[in-house]
Amino acid sequence: MQKQFEVSTIFGIFVATILIAIAVIAGASSASGYFDIFSIMIVFGGTIFVTIACFSITDFFHAFATSTQTLLFIPKRSKSFASLVVKLAEVSKKEGLLALQKYEDKIPDNIFFNKYLTLIIDGLPAADAERYMMQEIESIQIRHRRAVEVLSKAAETAPAMGLIGTLVGLVQMLGNLEDVSKIGPAMAVALLTTFYGAVLTYVILSPLASKLEKNSKEEIEQLMLCAEAVSSIARSESPMKLELKLNSILSPDQRIKLFS
């Protein structure tokens, strides 16, 4: 299955950013007033290192590498995939597992499905195939769950770092009330850190975490379909029974009706 750009993620973040930029430019004589290196250090640097402290460097970089997958998605083809594997199960039931080799070009571009189907054609017992598939699915779930946890923790941390920056700026401002020239920069730190923290959390991190969680659920659903199909074919079960199993996983609008 070829991956395509996920329009909603890019579009949503892009438009939200543009709206904020328009408000900044329209309401200020100079947009440079919204840039402060110390505020950036507190919010972005603080968010990164506090998140690393909660997990690990490996978890952190894996999470943000995984989050790039939220800009891509696998088109939902669950219904067509289910129809195809039921037909393959029917062929296997009538002609045997080796007959599936003739349909190799019709097997969907699904690495997980192809790998385990090839293994059972080569003689891997059904029980072993089921165990390996469930172990792999569980491992994928754990990795995705950890990535979502890291992004969610970063989203929680960014506003807190903004608040810390606000307190730092207020302390600096109150400590220099006699020097008017220092009140402005201190106030900028106080306000911009809150601004940066809010933008980082609600425009970037939270949407990425939510989309990654959604994509993970859809991927696990697809893998479970593959596992059920491979297991059923390996056990030479009735294609009708496989259809019932797959429909129990698929959403109502994606269910197939080849035998029922």
C-alpha positions in Angstrom: 0.0 0.0 0.0 1.5 3.3 -1.1 1.7 6.1 1.4 0.4 9.5 0.6 0.6 12.9 2.3 -2.0 13.2 5.1 -3.6 16.5 4.0 -5.5 17.2 7.2 -2.5 17.2 9.4 -0.4 19.4 7.2 -3.3 21.7 6.4 -4.5 22.1 10.0 -1.0 22.9 11.4 -0.2 25.2 8.5 -3.4 27.2 8.6 -3.3 27.5 12.4 0.3 28.8 12.1 -0.6 31.2 9.3 -3.5 32.6 11.4 -1.2 33.2 14.3 1.4 34.8 12.1 -1.3 37.1 10.6 -2.4 38.2 14.0 1.2 38.9 15.0 2.0 40.9 11.9 -1.2 42.9 11.9 -1.1 43.8 15.6 2.6 44.7 15.9 4.8 47.4 14.4 7.5 44.8 14.1 7.2 41.0 14.1 10.7 40.8 15.5 9.2 41.8 18.8 7.8 38.3 19.0 11.3 36.7 18.8 13.3 36.3 22.0 16.2 33.9 22.2 15.9 33.5 26.0 12.2 32.6 25.8 13.0 30.0 23.1 15.8 28.5 25.2 13.5 28.2 28.2 10.5 26.7 26.4 12.0 24.6 23.6 15.1 23.6 25.4 13.3 23.0 28.7 10.6 20.9 27.0 13.2 18.8 25.2 15.3 18.0 28.2 12.5 17.6 30.7 10.9 15.1 28.3 14.2 13.3 28.0 14.5 13.1 31.7 11.1 11.5 31.9 12.0 8.8 29.4 15.3 8.4 27.6 17.2 9.9 24.7 16.4 6.9 22.6 12.7 7.1 23.4 12.7 10.9 22.7 14.3 10.7 19.2 12.3 7.6 18.3 9.0 9.4 19.2 9.8 12.4 17.1 11.0 10.2 14.2 7.7 8.2 14.5 5.7 11.4 14.6 6.8 12.2 11.0 4.6 9.2 10.1 1.6 11.3 11.0 2.3 13.4 7.9 1.8 10.2 5.9 -1.0 7.7 6.0 -1.9 4.3 4.5 -5.1 4.7 2.5 -8.0 2.8 4.1 -8.4 -0.3 1.9 -9.6 -2.7 4.6 -12.7 -3.7 2.7 -10.9 -4.5 -0.5 -8.1 -6.3 1.4 -10.6 -8.4 3.3 -12.4 -9.4 0.1 -9.1 -10.4 -1.5 -7.9 -12.6 1.4 -11.2 -14.3 1.6 -10.9 -15.2 -2.1 -7.4 -16.4 -1.4 -8.7 -18.5 1.5 -11.2 -20.1 -0.9 -8.5 -21.0 -3.4 -6.4 -22.5 -0.6 -9.3 -24.5 0.7 -10.1 -26.0 -2.7 -6.6 -26.4 -4.2 -4.2 -26.3 -1.2 -1.7 -23.8 0.1 0.8 -24.3 -2.7 -1.9 -23.1 -5.2 -1.5 -19.6 -3.7 1.9 -19.3 -5.4 0.0 -18.8 -8.7 -1.7 -15.8 -7.2 1.4 -14.1 -6.0 0.9 -11.0 -8.2 -2.6 -10.6 -6.7 -1.5 -10.6 -3.1 -1.7 -7.0 -1.8 1.4 -5.0 -1.2 1.4 -5.7 2.5 4.8 -6.7 4.0 3.3 -8.2 7.2 0.7 -10.3 5.3 3.1 -11.5 2.6 5.8 -12.5 5.1 3.6 -14.8 7.1 1.7 -16.1 4.2 5.0 -17.1 2.6 6.1 -18.8 5.8 2.9 -20.9 6.0 3.2 -21.9 2.4 6.8 -23.0 3.2 5.5 -25.2 6.0 5.4 -23.1 9.1 2.8 -24.6 11.5 -0.3 -22.4 12.1 0.3 -22.2 15.8 3.8 -20.9 15.4 2.7 -18.4 12.8 -0.1 -17.1 15.1 2.4 -16.7 18.0 4.9 -14.8 15.9 2.3 -12.5 14.4 0.8 -11.6 17.8 4.3 -11.0 19.2 5.1 -8.7 16.4 1.7 -6.8 16.7 2.2 -6.4 20.4 5.7 -5.1 19.9 4.4 -2.5 17.4 1.7 -1.5 19.8 4.3 -1.0 22.6 6.5 1.2 20.3 3.6 3.3 19.2 2.2 3.7 22.7 5.6 4.9 24.0 5.9 7.4 21.1 2.4 8.8 22.0 3.4 9.0 25.7 6.6 10.9 24.8 4.7 13.4 22.6 2.0 13.8 25.3 4.5 14.4 28.0 6.2 17.1 25.8 2.8 18.7 25.3 2.3 18.7 29.0 5.7 20.1 29.7 5.7 23.0 27.2 3.1 25.2 29.0 4.8 24.5 32.3 8.1 25.8 30.9 6.2 28.8 29.6 5.0 29.5 33.1 8.5 29.1 34.5 9.7 31.6 31.9 6.9 34.0 32.8 7.9 33.8 36.5 11.6 34.4 35.5 10.6 37.4 33.5 8.5 38.8 36.3 11.2 38.4 38.8 13.7 40.2 36.5 11.2 43.0 35.9 10.4 43.5 39.6 14.0 43.5 40.4 14.8 46.3 38.0 11.9 48.7 38.4 14.3 51.5 38.9 15.9 50.8 35.5 13.2 51.5 32.8 15.4 50.1 30.1 15.3 46.6 31.6 11.6 46.4 32.2 10.7 45.9 28.5 13.1 42.9 27.9 12.0 41.3 31.2 8.3 41.7 30.3 9.0 40.2 26.8 10.5 37.1 28.4 7.5 36.8 30.8 4.9 37.0 28.0 6.7 35.3 25.1 7.5 32.1 27.1 3.8 31.6 27.7 3.1 32.3 24.1 5.7 29.9 22.8 4.6 27.2 25.3 0.9 27.5 24.1 1.8 27.4 20.4 4.2 24.5 20.8 1.6 22.5 22.8 -1.7 23.2 21.0 -0.5 23.8 17.5 2.2 21.2 17.1 2.6 18.6 19.8 -1.0 17.8 20.8 -2.1 17.4 17.1 0.8 15.1 16.4 0.2 13.0 19.4 -3.5 12.6 18.6 -2.8 11.8 14.9 -0.1 9.2 15.8 -2.6 7.5 18.2 -5.2 7.4 15.5 -2.8 6.1 12.9 -1.6 3.4 15.3 -5.1 2.2 15.9 -5.8 1.9 12.2 -2.5 0.1 11.6 -3.2 -2.4 14.4 -6.6 -3.0 12.9 -5.0 -3.8 9.6 -2.4 -6.1 11.2 -5.1 -7.9 13.0 -6.9 -8.5 9.7 -3.7 -9.9 8.3 -3.2 -12.1 11.3 -6.7 -13.5 11.1 -6.4 -14.1 7.4 -3.1 -15.9 7.6 -4.2 -18.0 10.6 -7.4 -19.0 8.8 -5.6 -19.9 5.6 -3.0 -21.9 7.5 -5.7 -23.9 9.3 -7.7 -24.4 6.1 -10.8 -22.9 7.6 -13.9 -22.2 5.7 -13.8 -18.9 3.8 -17.2 -18.1 5.2 -15.8 -18.4 8.7 -12.9 -16.1 7.8 -15.4 -13.6 6.5 -17.2 -13.6 9.8 -13.9 -13.2 11.7 -12.8 -10.3 9.5 -16.2 -8.6 9.8 -15.9 -8.7 13.6 -12.8 -6.5 13.3 -13.9 -4.2 10.5 -16.1 -1.2 11.1 -19.7 -1.5 9.9 -19.1 0.5 6.7 -16.1 -1.7 5.8 -17.6 -5.1 6.3 -17.8 -7.5 3.4 -20.6 -9.7 2.2 -19.3 -12.4 -0.1 -21.1 -15.3 1.5 -23.7 -13.7 3.8 
